[in-house]
Amino acid sequence: MSKLERRDGNPVVKFFIYFVCIILAVLSIFPFVVMFINSTRSTFEIQQHAVSLIPSSHLLDNWKVFTGKSFNPTTGFLNSLIVAVGATALTVYFSTLTAYALVAYSWKLRGAMFTFILCVMMIPSQVTAIGFYQFMYRIHLTNNLLALILPAIYAPSSVFFFRQFMLASLPLELLDSARIDGSREFHTFNHIAMPIMKPAMATQGIFTFVYTWNNLFMPSILLTRDEVKTMPVMVSMLKGDIYKREYGAIYLGLALTVLPLFVVYFALSKYIIAGVALGGVKG
Amino acid sequence: MNNTLQKKHGFSYAKYGYLFSLPFFIAFLVFNLYPTLYTVVLGFTDSKGLGNITFHILKDDPWKNFRTVLKAPTFILSIKNTLMLWMMNFIPQITLALILTAWFTSRRNKVRGQGFFKVVFYMPNIITAASVAVLFNTLFGYPKGPVNDLLVSAGLRDGAFNFMNSPTATRWIIAFIQFWMWYGYTMIVLISGVLGINPEIYEAAEIDGANDRQIFFRITLPNLRTILTYTLVTSLIGGLSMYDIPKMLNAGNPNNSTLTATMFIYNQSFQNSYMYARGAAASMILFLIIAVLSAIVFYLMRDRK
């Protein structure tokens, strides 16, 4: 009996733990609840009572105010989508390929290449942004989404992630038997190794997508024309003069910029949490 | 296995190793190494002006930009702000993450609903930081904003408080947002670290009659050393290149009290006079600071055994 009690733990401690966890959960959700609910309320209602848990009926009015200015949510959405999908595809494919080179073949510079990847993984892109900008300017790629997509071929932290996964789950015997069956190396990678890597590619794909979608620094340097701006760059317009005191429209705009992320998150949260636990997530 | 097969066929597969890592390496040379060297060189030039890509190396006084930047009070302030903001968020963040880790992995107190709590605590991390910052700017609005509304109706304040006009309040709001976005991530990483520790060690400790506190400090914490180092270094690098939240929350105001180092670099290079050379020099100084501090962390956290 006493043993059972110990397993259950102290009820006061347990109550305290749940209390703190519930407070933290409310803290995580509350700002977004205010945002979504206020996007349905009129500016007048918000000015009377800024917090309400009851949605109102002014979503369409807010939409009209929101889209009536120079903010074009469709353009921002499409630009973000192009960049995020393009960068994710390149990162996932080429990082898997590079990891495959590191795991499936023994070559002289393999160890050196891996150490090198570990070192450059840490360098934040902010500190080399000026050189990157001038280089892009010289080759006329500023205000071009390709400048944000092509560099995704080089993603050292993804290579690291795939290498760890491959060491654990890619049987090299399988590659040998494919060779004996006459499969060429590139074909073996695409048709035998890649399917085995699918779970890891999905996890890394989600993180690359979210990271690219959210990125602000590089796009705000490279994209100055409105028609190529991505969602996070456009968000600053919500704070500017054009929506001064149009709170309903501001909340609606914010809600729209993050809505795709909520959809992705709640559909895939199981994989995302598992992916974070595996490490190697930070862009 | 691989090696033996290679010998048997008298054919080397090594070239595929080089071939398949080639795209990665080329992309590194073009999109990373070249821009990095370019930035280094720009630091020693007179490069400035929007759309002007001609520049001259400062032959007489090559370190001029570095001196100007190091003497600029705004740059020194921005470095101080950045470090302060990072510490104000990281200390509470790692503390809370460790407490939650101890709770969620305790073998005596099984906490139910962990899956739900993990999903909710991690959620703010994947939401666009730019949008989150603007949202908080609106939530802390003056005179009519949700936070002021709650404070006044709860009787905690007589009138609305202008948060965005107070350096202390703005700094704490930024630190809070960073904390709020990252503690869930840190917690999940630490929990997975604890789950990787050999359960036999815990069983032995329980048989020996160790209590929860002793188990946490004597077993869990020492075994998390590598993961804690990783968390500390990645958070430090992320914190020192902090940009999105201070920029979008209050653009470094009031009085540059929330101006960070990357915001300084951005303002030098991409606003007003477009002083690329000065921004490049500041970038290199920031890079050096990051490298030195990371090295210090690795040194302090090394395994002394």
Interface residues (C-beta under 8 A of the other chain):
Chain A: R6 R7 D8 G9 N10 V13 K14 I17 Y18 C21 L24 A25 L27 S28 I29 P31 F32 V34 M35 I46 Q47 H49 A50 V51 F94 S95 L97 T98 Y100 A101 L102 A104 Y105 S106 W107 K108 L109 R110 M113 V120 M122 I123 P124 Q126 V127 T128 A129 I130 G131 F132 Y133 Q134 F135 Y137 R138 L150 P151 I153 Y154 V159 L172 E173 L175 D176 R179 E185 F189 V210 W213 N214 L216 F217 S220 I221 M231 P232 V233 V235 S236 L238 K239 Y247 I250 Y251 L254 T257 V258 L261 F262 V264 Y265 S269 I272 I273 V276 A277 L278 G279 V281 K282
Chain B: M1 N2 N3 L5 Q6 Y13 A14 K15 Y16 G17 Y18 L19 F20 S21 P23 F24 I26 A27 F28 F31 N32 Y34 P35 T36 L37 Y38 T39 V40 V41 L42 S47 G51 I53 L100 W103 S106 R108 N109 K110 V111 G113 G115 F116 F117 K118 V119 V120 F121 Y122 M123 P124 I126 I127 T128 A129 A130 S131 V132 V134 L135 F136 N137 T138 L139 G141 K144 G145 P146 N148 D149 L150 W180 G184 Y185 I188 V189 I191 S192 Y230 V233 T234 I237 G238 L240 S241 Y243 D244 K247 M248 T262 I265 Y266 S269 F270 Y276 G279 A280 S283 M284 L286 F287 I290 S294
